[in-house]
Amino acid sequence: AQYFSNLGELERQRGKLQEAGIALRAAIEINPQHPQALNNLGILHYDRREFDEAVACYEKALAVSADYAEAHNNLGNALRALGRFDAAIDHYQSAVLIRENYPEAYNNMASVLRDQGHVAEAEHAYRKAISLRRDYIEAYVNLAAMLDGDDHGDEALRVLGEALKINARHTPTLIQIARTQLRKMNYEQAEQAARLALQNEPNSADAHAVLAQILHETDRLHDAIDAFEATLRLKPSLIEANSMYGVCLKSVGRLDEARAQFIRTLELAPAALGVYANLADLDKFTPDNPQLKAMEKIFAEAPDPASDRYLPLHFAIGKAYDDIGDYGKAFRHFKTGADLKRAKLSYDEAQTFGFFDSIREVFNADYFASRPFEGRSTPVPVFIIGMPRSGSTLVEQVLSNHPDTFGAGEIKEFSRQLNALRGRFPGLPKYPQIVQRMNAAQYALVADGYLSKVTALAPGAARITDKLLTNYYFVGLLHTLFPNARFIHTRRNPVDTCLSAFTKLFKDDMPHSYDLGELGRYYRKYDELMAHWEAVLPPGVLKTFVYEDVVDDLPRMARELIDFVRLPWNDACLSFHESSRPVRTASVVQVRKPVYSSSVGRFRRYGGALQPLIDALGYTDDAGTAGRSSG
């Protein structure tokens, strides 16, 4: 029996699973009480993802030999795969009770604790595994992944640095470095690590996947599509890669393919509820839409529809009910989804408002009179600023369809340059106080660093639009650096703007948008800051374009836009909806269509449900004001 047990395990390790099964069953036929053969057969079932059968084999092995540490560890792995986390931990603990020097069991236990959200306990277990085996590189990578997911990216990178000392070409380590650097928005370092991983293992699906994510985040969407396709050729079952592939297809306007990809992802993983949110943006729902029926069925069968698991689905079905005119149901789902999201976020309203106030205090009339830096004279940068859902993507598309303009999208380059400056000069405080300590050479570093990165995106372009909307925080500093740059402020009826934000599940940022009161109060502080910029900047630098005006008379407003950025008129600007230019914002589908007015006055459909927002905005009626175009 021992011979056949050993033979079976050898065949399994060689990848000959059928031959392994024959040998292991022969061993058990000779001796049904052979614990190693039962354990090895369990491993074979586990490799085949036959987890229930694996559990049965391990339990039989333990019935024969209760102090069999490997069987306890392996049973823990199978139970984890079945989602039976508490039972899995019991068996890992049994394994280390029997054998204290068992790093693999500590590593596996840590992964289950991590899955359960017990981060401190998981970290302790990972570090115990490492202390028992200093070259246990898998434990280093797992620990780093957990630290990264818990927003401790710097410590994760330190741990990964230790892993590289063990093996500088270890592909999982390089992949995790890429993921961590990606989360920290260090895109160059992330891409370098991903490409090193692919040099080591050209057929690593995980390496292709993380490279694809980096390409997506840096707006190289066609390259990202190629990388996701390479990923899925190697590993078609990767759920996140399937979903992100659909997102990329949607961003480049391949909407039918995106829809098919999202549906394919749901077929692979019906529990991937976030996919419904991506799918919902692609269509205007009708009452008999199959996706709406599927979402209704999920909620009807859900044991707890208000749990975090259903967060993205609330936003998706809310959009569906909005489309079919059932605004009561729509609002209930939007509100539930927003409450769930808000509970996960850390948002300090007083601190945020203090930040707004400090910007106005620093960038006062005296600051601009002092001229701390002569600035770079280039007219190339055009900054599109404003609240999300205010018509900014429409404005950007009109501009970027001009042959002399490149639309760079929502790039975070300016804040990266500021962060890099503080990293180089640690004595500098945070923004906005930083400008009170910067000298002319440091202003120049930020200006030239930003320009070099942005102009490299489109060498020779007469204008490059930067549509990171929250650059409204930095208008004063940006004007100091680039006095000939233009700022386009997009504005829309405030209640419509806030409602549109409230009904969107944003990827990140926007922590104030999931509570109607907080959203309205934030809007007022933003509005106050924009009024400040209009008061302190020279005439002709900043111009407000109102969404309702653009919708009402696109040809006139488009000409005003082009004239404001000092370019000659080109008729292509009116055909923006025919552009194949990638778009990654929440308006990705709308900009593929001609201008539409259906969202004007949308808030009226929700009646009294929006009263907390209207009160927070400070309006005495329900309409608010759309604002007026300004020069």
N, C-alpha and C positions, 0 to 999 in steps of 0.2 A: 504493500500500500504506500509506503514511504517513497519508493521508486516512482510510482505513477503520480504521486502528489508533486514530487520535485519536477518530473517531466512536464506535467501540466502547467506549472508555474513558469518553466523555461519557455514552453511554447507560447504562453500568453505574453511574456516579455518580448518575444520575437514577432508578435502581432498575428500569430496563427491561432485565432480564437476558437475555431472549430476543433482543431487538433487538441487544443488545451482542454476543451470541454470533454472530449472523449477520454483523455488520460485521467482527468480528475474524477470523472464518474466511475472509471475503472478502479481507482483507488478506494472510493467510497463503497463500491460493490464488494471489494475484498474486506474492507473494515469500515462499516457504517459509523463507527465511533472515532474515526481518525480526525482529530481537531484541525491539523494543518491542512488536510485535504478539504475539509468543510470550509475553512477560512479562505483557502485559495479559490475554491469554487465561488465563494461570495465575491471575491475580488473580480473574477471573470464576469459575473452578473453585473457588478457595479460598472465595469468598463463598457458593458453593453447598455448601460442606463436602465437595467432591469432592477430597480432599487428594492422593490418588495421581495423579490427572490433573493437578493443579496442579504437583506435583513434576516430572512429565514435561515440562510446558511450560517451567518455569524452567530445567530442565537443557538443553533444546534452545536456549533463549535464550543460556545460558552457553557452549554449544558453539560458537555463532556469535560471541559477544562475551564472552570470559573476564573482562574487566575491567568488567563491567556491575554496578556496586555495588548498584543497586536489585534486580536479579534475585537476587543473593546474599542480600540481606536477606529478600526474599520467599520464597526457597527455605528459608531458616532458619525462617520462620514455618510453612510447610507441614510441614517435618520435625518441628517441635515438636508440631504438632497430631497427628502420627502417633506421637508418643512417642519419636522418634529424636533424643534431646537432644544427644548428643555431635556428631552430624553437623550439627545445627542450629547449635551454637556455632561449628563450623569455618567455616560460611558467613557467620555474623555477623562473625567475625574477618576473613574475606576482604573483607567489605564495608567495614570500617573501615580495613583496610590500603590499599584502593584509594582511599577517601575518608575522611580523618581526621575531618573536620567532618561527621559523620553521626549526629546525636543519636538518631534513630529506631532505628538499628541497635544502638547502645549500650543503649537502653531495652529492646529486644527480647532482646538477649543477657542482660541483667540478669534478666529474667523467667525465662529458662531456667535460669540459675544458681540463682535462688531456688527453682525447682521441684526442682532437684537437691540442695538443702540447703546450697549454697555461699553462705552468707549474707554473709560479709565481701566476697567477690568480687562478689556481686550489688550490694551497697551501693556499692562503688567504681564499678561500671558505671552505676548509676542516677545517682550524683552527677556522673559524667563527662557523661552526657546533659544534665543540668541546666546544667552549666558551659558546654556548647556552645550551649544555647538557654535563656536565663533565663526565658522565658515558657512553657516546655514543661510545661504543667500536668499532663498525663497521667503524666509521669515522677515528678513530685512525689507524685501519688496512689499510684502503684505503689510508690515507696520507702516511703511512710508505711504502706501495707498490709503490706509485708514487716517493717518495724520493729515494727508492732503484733503481728504473728504471732510475732515473736521476743521478746515481752514487753518491748518498749521503747516503751510507750504514750506516755510524756511526750515523747520525741523525735519520735514519729509525729505527735503533735498540733502540735509546733513546725513540722514540715515542712508540715503541712496549713494552718497559719496563713500560711506563705509562699504556698501555693497560693491561698488566699483573697485575698491582695493582688493576684494576677493577675486573678482573676474571683471576686467574692464570691458569685455565684449559680451557680457551676459544680456541677452536680448530683452527678457522681461524687465530688467533694471533700466535699460535705456528707454523702453516703452513707458515705464512709470515716470522717469525723468521728463519725458516729453509731455505726459499728461499733467504733471505738476507744474511745469513751466507754462503750459497752455492756460491752466487755471490762474496763474499769476500774470497772464498776458505778456509773458516774455517769449514772443513768437519766434524770434530768431533762434534762441536756445532750444525751444521746443522742437523746431523743425530740424535742427542739427542732430538732436538725439534720435528723432524718429528716422532720419535718413541713415544714421549709423546703425540703428537696429535693422533696417532693411538691407544694408550692406552685409550684415552678419547672416540674416535669414531672409532672403528675398521672397520666400513663400510664407512669411508670417502674416496671417490675416490681421492680428491685433496691431502690428506695426503699420500696415497699410491703413487700418481704421483710424489710428491716432494721427497719422499724416493727413488723412482726408479731413479730419476735424480741424486741424491747424489751417489747412488750405481754405476751408469754409470760413473760419473766423477771420482770415486775412483777405477775404473777398476774392480769392482766386477760385471762383465757383466752378468753372469748367474743368480746371485741374482737380478740384475736389471730387467732382463727378467721376472722373477717370479713376481716382484713388478709391472711391467707394465701390466702383464696379470691380476693381481688382480685389478688394476685400471680399466682396460677396461671391466672386468666382472661387475663392479659396475656402470660404466658410459661409455658405448661404444662410445659415441659421442665426447669425449675429443680429439680434433684434435692434440694438441701437444703430448699427450701421444701416440696416434696412430703412429705419425711420429717417435717419439723417440724409440718406440718399434721396428720399422723397422730398425732404426740405430743400435740398439743393436743386432738384428738378423744378420745384415750385418757384424758387428764386430766379431762375433763368427763363421763366415763362413757359416751361414745358409742362403745362398744367394737366393735360390728359395723362401723361406718363406719371406725373406726381400722384395723381388720384389712384391710378392702378397700383403704384408702389405702396401707398399707404394701405390700400385694401389687402395687398399681398402680406404686408407686415402684420395686419390684424389676423389674417388667416394663420400665420406662423405663431402668433402670440396674442390670443384673444384678450389676455389680461393686460396688455400694453395700452392702457386707457389713454395715455397722453397722445397717442396717434390720432384719436378722434378729434382732438383740438386742432391738429394740423389739417385733417381732412375737412373739418367744418368750414374752414376759410375758403375752400375751393368752390363751393356751390351755394346757390340760394336754395334753401330747403323747401320742399313741398310736404304736405301732410303724409304722403305715402312714400317718402324717401326711405330706402332700406337702412341707411345709417341712423336715421332718427328712430326707426323701429328697433334697431339693435340697441341703441342707447336706452330707450324706454324699457326694453326687456332687462337690461343690466340693472337698472334702478329698481325695477319691480322685484327682482330676485335678490337684491343686495341686503345682507343682514343689517348693515348700518350705513345708509347712504350718506351720512354726514361725517364719515371717516376720511382721513387724509387720502386714502387710496383713490377716492372718487373725485379728488380736487379738479383735475383737468377735465373730467367728464362733465362736471357742472357747467364749466364755461362753454364746452362744445354744445351741450344740449340747450343751454341758454340761448346761444346764437341761433340754433335751429328753431326754437320757439319764437324768437324775435322775427325770424324770416317769415314764419307762417302767421304772424300777427297775434300770437297768444302771449301778450306782454306780461300778464300776471305770472304765468309759469316761468317765463323767461327771467323775470326779475328775481323770483324766489331762488332759481338755480344760480344766477349771477351772485346773489347775496350770500348764498351758502358757500359757493366757491371762494368768494372774496374773504369771508370770515375764516375759512380754513387757511387760506394763504396768509392772511394778516397774522394769524396765530403763530406762524412759522418764522415771522420776520422780526427783526430788532429795529424799531424805528423810534427815534427820540425827537418828538416834534419841537420841543424847546431848543434842543441843540441845533436842529436844522434851521429854525428861524433865527437863532443867533448867528449862524453862518451867513444867512442872507443879509442880516443887519451889518455884520462885519465887512462884507463886500462893499456896501454903500458907504460905510465909514472910511474905509481905506481909499477907495477910488472917488474922492471928493474933488471939488474944483481945484483945490490947491495941488493935488497930485498931478492933474493934467497940465496945470500952469508950470510946474517944475520941470517938465520934460526930462525924466530920468534917463531916457535913451532916445536917440534920434530916429531909430526905427529903420526897417528895411523898406525901400521904396516900391517893391514889387506890387503890382495890382493883381497877381495871380490868385491868391486865396479869396474865396467867397464863402462866408460862414452862414449857413442856414440854421436858425435857432428858433426855439419855441417849445410849446408843450407837445407831447406826442398826440397824434390823431388830430392835428390842427391844419392839415393840408401841406405839410412840409415835403412829403414824398412827391406830390403832384408838382410842386414848385421845382423840386430838384429835377424831375423828369423833363419838364419844359426847358430848363436851363441846359441839362446834359445832352439834349437832342441838338443843341447848337453845335456845329462842326468844330468850333474853337474852344469848346468846354468839355471838361472831363468830370463826371460825377464820381467822386471817391467814396460816397456812402457815409455810413456812420463810423468814422475812424476815430480811434482814441489816442491819436498820436500826440496831441498837445499835452494831455495830462501825463503821458509817458515821459515827455521831455521835461516837464516840471518835476516829476518823481526822480528822473535821472539826475537832474541838477541837485536835488536835496541829497541824493545818494553820494554825489561827488563832493558836496560841501555840507557835511552833517550839521553844521551850526545854523543852517537856514531853517526858519520855522515853516509851518504849513501855510498853504494859501488861505486867505489873501495876505496875511501878515508878511509873507515871504518878500513881497515887492518892496517893503520898507527897509529890507536889508540887502537887496540885490544891487550890485554895481553894474556899470555899463557892459563890462565883459561878460557877466553872467546873463544879462538880457540877451546879448548877442549869441551866446551858446544856445539858448532856448529858441530864438528866432531862426538861426541857421540850421539847428538840428531838425526843427519842424519842417522848414522849407526843403531841406535835402531829402527827407523821407517822402514828403507829399509830391514834390515835383518828379521824383523818380517813378511815381505811378503813371505819369503821362508826360514824358519829356516833350517839350514844345507846345503844350497846351497853353492857350492864352488865359484861361480861367480854370480853376479846379475847385469844385464845391466840396466843402466839409460839412456833412449834415449830422454831426453829433449834436443833437438838439440842446443838450445841457451845457453846451459852450456858452449859454447865456450867463453862466457863472463867471466866465473869463473875458467878457467883452472888453472891459477896460484894459486888461493886460494885452489882449490880442490887438487892440487898436494901437497901443503903445509900440508893440513889435512891428505891426504892419499898418501904418497910418493910411495907406492907399487901398487897403482891403475893404470890401463891402460886407455889411451884415444885413441879411434878409430875415426879418422876423415874421413868421407865419402865425396867424391868429384866426380863430374861429369862435363862434358863439361859445362862451365859457361853459354853459351848461351842457351843450352838445359835446364839447371837448372832454369835459370831465366824465360824462356818461360813457363816451367811447373808450376812455382809459379804464374806467371801472369794469367794463365788460370784456376787457382783454386780459389774458393771462400772460404777463410779460416774462421773458426769460430771466431777467435779473433787474436790478435797479428798481425804480418806481415803488419803493416800499410804502409810500403815502397814498397809493392809488386804490387800496383795497378797503377803505373806510370812507364813506361819503363825506363825513364831517372833516376828516383829515385831508381828504382830497381838495375840498373846497377851500380850506384854510391855506393849504400849500399854494393853490392857484393864486390866492390873493397876495402872498409873499412874492411869488414869481412876477405877478403883474406890477407890484410895487418896484421890484428891481428893474423891470423893463422900462418903467416910467423914469427911473433914475438914469438909466443909460441914455434915454432920449434927451434928458435935460443936460447931461454933462458932455456928451459927444458933440463934435462939430456938425453942422448941418450937412446932409448928403452922405453921411457914413452909414447910417442905419435907416432902413425903410420897412414899415409894416405892410404886409400883404394879407388881406382878409380873405379867407377861404370862400365865403359867400360871394364876395365880389368876383373872385376868379371863376367860380361856377357860373355866375350870372353873365359874365362877358369875358370869356377866355381870350379871344383875339386881342382885345384892348389891354388886359392885364398882362398877357404874355409879352406884348411889346414894352410895357412899362418895366417888366422884369429885365428884359434884355437891355433896355436903355439904361437901367440903374447900374448894371454891371459894366457898362460902357463897351458894348459890342454892337456891331451892325446887325440889323434884323435878318433872320433866316426863316423861311417858311417851314422848315423841318421842325421848328419848335412847337408847332401846333399838331404834329403827328407823333407825339411822345408815346401814345398807347401802342404804336406799331414797333417801338424800339425793342431790341433783344437784350438791352442792357440789364445786368443782374440787379435785383432788388431784394433786400433782406429784411425790410421793415414789416410791420403788421399790415401795411397797405399793399403787400406784394401782389394780390389778385386785382385790386381795384385799378392799379395803374396800368394794367394790361387792357383796360377798357377806355372808351372815350369818357370825358368828364360827365359825372352823374350828379344829380341834385337830390337823390333820395335820402341822403343823410342830413340834409339841412332841416333843422327843427325836429330832429329825431326825438329829443327829450320829451316832447309833448305827449308821445304815446305812453309814457310811463306815469303821467299824472302825479298824484301825491306821494308816490313811492320815493320821489327824488327830493322831497321837502328838506331832509337833513342837508343835502348838498346845496340847495338854493339858499337855505338859512346861512350856511357856512360861507357862501360866496357873498352874502350881505345884500341880496336882492329883495326888494319888497314885492316883486311879482315873479312869475315863473320863467320869464323869458331871458333875463340877463341882457347883455349887449354884445353885439358882434364886434364892436370896435370899428374904427375907420382907417382906411389906408393913410399912411403918413409919409412924409418925405424927410 
